[in-house]
Amino acid sequence: MNIEKITLHGAGVRLEPLAASHLPGLAAAIRDGQLWQLPVTSVPHPDDLPAFLEQAEAQFRGGHELAFATLDSASGQVVGSTRFRNIEAAHRRLEIGFTFIARTWQRSHVNTAAKYLMLQHAFEHWQCNRVEWLTDFLNHSSRAAIARLGAQQEGILRSHMLMRDGRRRDSVIFSLLAAEWPAARARLAARLDAGSRTLPPSP
């Protein structure tokens, strides 16, 4: 697995390696819905984005993560961020996570298209055996979105994380295997072709 910075694009979305130039747009996306206040996520405050980028760069240099800015292709607008994380090249295993999308762009084409591109890269370029997701047990919308990708719920990690408010978070773990990717790919492609690439309503 050659962990290099690469832009992934298709289905109305561009995933560009996270850079300082993306931070103003990312701050605006986070303020759209005040995402840092959501109790079931770990979205950084806009003021903390320089440290967010620095941490992502350090993890990339160690070969552990590859962070992206998520852009709508048509407008060029930064609408969120996502990343490959906990990359285990020796076992051809990784996690997709640290995903957040501006409230205006939620329930649009963005999440489905971004996950399609990332899964395609993981399974078809890196030849991964397994892709994982971890999400808060209380984050029902996230759990439903991951399941719609074709991932299988494997279990619950009890008291897995401490959240900013001190809550002991139970995490739900999902996975998708290489053998399951062709069927999942066909379903995701059908969803995109069936019209899930719709733009959000104008403000």
HELIX and SHEET records of a PDB file:
HELIX    1   1 ALA A   20  HIS A   22  5                                   3    
HELIX    2   2 LEU A   23  ARG A   31  1                                   9    
HELIX    3   3 LEU A   35  GLN A   37  5                                   3    
HELIX    4   4 PRO A   46  ASP A   48  5                                   3    
HELIX    5   5 LEU A   49  ARG A   61  1                                  13    
HELIX    6   6 ALA A   89  HIS A   91  5                                   3    
HELIX    7   7 ARG A  103  TRP A  105  5                                   3    
HELIX    8   8 VAL A  110  GLN A  120  1                                  11    
HELIX    9   9 HIS A  121  HIS A  125  3                                   5    
HELIX   10  10 HIS A  140  ARG A  148  1                                   9    
HELIX   11  11 ALA A  178  GLU A  180  5                                   3    
HELIX   12  12 TRP A  181  ARG A  191  1                                  11    
HELIX   13  13 LEU A  192  SER A  196  3                                   5    
SHEET    1   A 8 LEU A   8  GLY A  10  0                                        
SHEET    2   A 8 VAL A  13  PRO A  17 -1                                        
SHEET    3   A 8 LEU A  66  ASP A  72 -1                                        
SHEET    4   A 8 VAL A  78  GLU A  88 -1                                        
SHEET    5   A 8 ARG A  93  ILE A 101 -1                                        
SHEET    6   A 8 ARG A 130  ASP A 136  1                                        
SHEET    7   A 8 ARG A 168  LEU A 177 -1                                        
SHEET    8   A 8 GLN A 152  LEU A 162 -1                                        
END                                                                             
